[in-house]
Amino acid sequence: MIICSFRGQTMLAIHNVLSFAAVAAFVALVCQAAMLIG
C-alpha cells in the first residue's frame, strides 16, 4: 500500500515536471519567434 502510494506521488511529480518543461519550452519558442519577427 505504501509502495503504491509512493509510486503514485512519483508519477504525479514526473508529470508536473514534464508539464512545466513543456510550458517552458513553448514559451521559449514563442519568445524566439517573436525576436525573429520583431
C-alpha positions as CSV (number, residue, x, y, z in Angstrom):
1,M,0.0,0.0,0.0
2,I,2.8,2.4,0.9
3,I,4.7,1.5,-2.3
4,C,1.6,2.1,-4.4
5,S,1.1,5.5,-2.8
6,F,4.7,6.4,-3.3
7,R,4.6,5.3,-6.9
8,G,1.5,7.5,-7.4
9,Q,3.2,10.5,-6.0
10,T,6.3,9.8,-8.1
11,M,4.3,9.7,-11.3
12,L,2.5,12.9,-10.3
13,A,5.8,14.6,-9.7
14,I,7.2,13.4,-13.0
15,H,4.0,14.6,-14.8
16,N,4.3,18.0,-13.1
17,V,8.0,18.3,-14.2
18,L,7.2,17.3,-17.8
19,S,4.3,19.7,-17.9
20,F,6.5,22.6,-16.6
21,A,9.2,21.7,-19.1
22,A,6.7,21.6,-22.0
23,V,5.3,25.0,-21.0
24,A,8.8,26.5,-20.5
25,A,9.9,25.2,-24.0
26,F,6.8,26.6,-25.6
27,V,7.3,30.0,-24.0
28,A,11.0,30.0,-25.1
29,L,9.9,29.0,-28.6
30,V,7.3,31.9,-28.7
31,C,9.9,34.4,-27.5
32,Q,12.4,33.2,-30.1
33,A,9.8,33.5,-32.8
34,A,8.9,37.0,-31.6
35,M,12.5,38.1,-31.7
36,L,12.9,36.7,-35.2
37,I,9.8,38.5,-36.4
38,G,10.5,41.7,-34.5
